[in-house]
Amino acid sequence: MLLYSPKAATWWIAVILGVLGILFRLGVVSIAGLSGYAFLFVVIAFILLALAALVKGL
């Protein structure tokens, strides 16, 4: 299987989503309506990074 490195923008988006998910879960950041989706933020960040490693140019 051939893996590619993600573009900088994709990597930063995934990092921001992951950090937001962690902060929402810990209660450090509380935004009405989004705090309940903390786990989903982290999962989406992980999937985005995995896809970026598999798809060239992402």
N, C-alpha and C positions, 0 to 999 in steps of 0.2 A: 504494500500500500504506500503510495506516494503522499507525503504530507507537505503542506506549504505553510509559510509563516503568514499570519494575518497582517493586514494593513494597519497602520498606526491608528487610523480613525476607528476601525472595527475593534481594535484592542482597547482603546480608551472608552468606547461605549460600553463594552462588556465590563470593564473595571468599574465604571461609574454605576452601572446597574447592580453589580455585585455588592459594592460598598453601600449603596442605598438600601439594598435588601437587608444587609447585616445591621445597618443603623436603625432601620424600621423595626427589625425583630428585637433589638436590644432596648428599644424605646428612646434612643437618643434623639431621633428625629420623629416627629409625629405630624403627619399630614393627613387630614381627614379623608377617608376613602382609599388611601394608598397603603396605610400601615397593615391592613389585613392581607395584602398581597406580597409580603416580605419574602416568603419562600419562593414565590413565583418569580420575583425579580432575580434571585440568585440562580434559579434553574434556567431562566432565559439567558442570563449572562454566560452560564456554562455551555448551553447549547450553541449560542452564537460563536463562542471561541472554538468549539468542536467543529462547527460547520466551516469556520474560517480556515481551519487547518486542513480540511478535506477539499474545499473548493478554491481553485486558483483565482486570485483577484478579489477575494472578499475581505 
